[in-house]
Amino acid sequence: MTTRKAMLTIGKGKKIRDLPVYKGTEGPEVIDITALYKESGLFTYDPGYMSTASCESSITYVDGEKGILRYRGYDVTELAGKSNFMEVCYLLLNGELPDKKESELFIAEIKNRSMVHEQLLFLYRGFPRFSHPMAIMCGAFASLSAFYHDSLDIHDEKQRNNAALRMIAKTPTLAAMAYKYSIGKPFNYPRNELDYTTNFLHMLFAVPSEDYKVNKVLAKAMDTIFILHADHEQNASTSTVRLAGSSGANPFACISAGIASLWGPAHGGANEAVINMLEEIGDVKNIPKFIKKAKGKDDPFRLMGFGHRVYKNYDPRVFLLKDTCHKVLAELGMLNNSLLKIAVKLEEIALTDKYFIERNLYPNVDFYSGIIYKAMGIPSNMFTVIFTIARTIGWIAQWKEMIEDPKLKIGRPRQLYTGHKLRKYVSIGKRK
Ligand code: CMC
């Protein structure tokens, strides 16, 4: 990382000298304002972090103008085409692709940890059947810290690694259990002869009363989806994980906080919202009405699966997801699917509409994934849970990077206070 100095002039002639400016390997330079308050008595104000880098990281690079997404320097579309999710997990966690021996060992380490403590079944049974599976995922993840006391010491490298492997291994099991619980069917134990993604689909769809063979095209599609969702640098959920972890909280609790943040419809919850929207549109002929609604200044409705804080160009993941969507629907004999027709037409109309063009609003990663899940027979309340399985590795890699950074400080933003100045307490009988 190279450095130069910058000078900030505030108002008439107040100069803050020698603010360090860092240049990373890619992306815009950043001004280090750590000393600003001490030097000037001023805070900066940047709600939504529009211009603020919250940390230094070497994991994922996004260029929203050019539509680039890379994990540890590798283009995500190349990884999705040539690699597999387990390899991508290793890469994100360790910084390099594994050799054959490392890969086999990593896969074995994950498989060895894929079951959850039997006692956890009782936690699941405490939830009402109608619970949203994301509510169960938040609770189940946080509860792991009650089961695995031997991986809570964040200062012990071995324990950190053990926690990381446990979480990658157990997420699909916890996710499939959340689904099975919601439909009143028995939980499936993981099958170690299956690969990570096939095992997840098996736990999701198999029943103990008969054999179930996972369709290879669907397994490949899910693996691609996992790769494409594995990390996305400092988004809301990842920043939540980092902020929670900066206080020294245990990793299971931190990832649970990330799951809570991911659940929101402006973030990972959007894929569920896309399907709800496509179903509400119902027919290609109704699209113009919804486009008009999305553009209405006073209408809170937004085209779900459109727009992104960082991508002001096509989200590079969308091409692959659209292609995967076609492959899955072809395999299932569903190419005539009405939701796909509505989605394709909606994309076409929005991309030629002045409102969307002027604001650089393109389809995002959530636009096609829901159609794939629905075609596979996965209910919409499980969509964000699948995002959780994929993103767990990203959260863990980012959490680990932060904990291992000697410059780590507890995250503590400042504020622009606009409340009352000092007031005197008035007893209840004398209040107006
Ligand atoms: N439909 C209609 N108008 C939109 C949309 C949309 N989907 N997204 C943004 N706009 C408009 C917005 O109203 C604003 O217009 P104006 O300048 O007239 O006020 C302008 O575009 C800029 O939007 P913004 O809200 O300032 O942008 P943001 O960076 O704060 O928000 C976003 C990004 C993703 C939250 C937003 O685009 C959105 O709500 N999209 C729909 C939800 C969605 O698909 N979320 C998934 C995001 S990608 C996956 C993930 O992060 O997990």
Residues whose N, C-alpha, C, O or C-beta is under 5 A from the ligand:
A	BS01	CMC	P265 A266 H267 G268 A270 A294 R302 L303 M304 G305 F306 G307 H308 R309 R359 N364 V365 D366
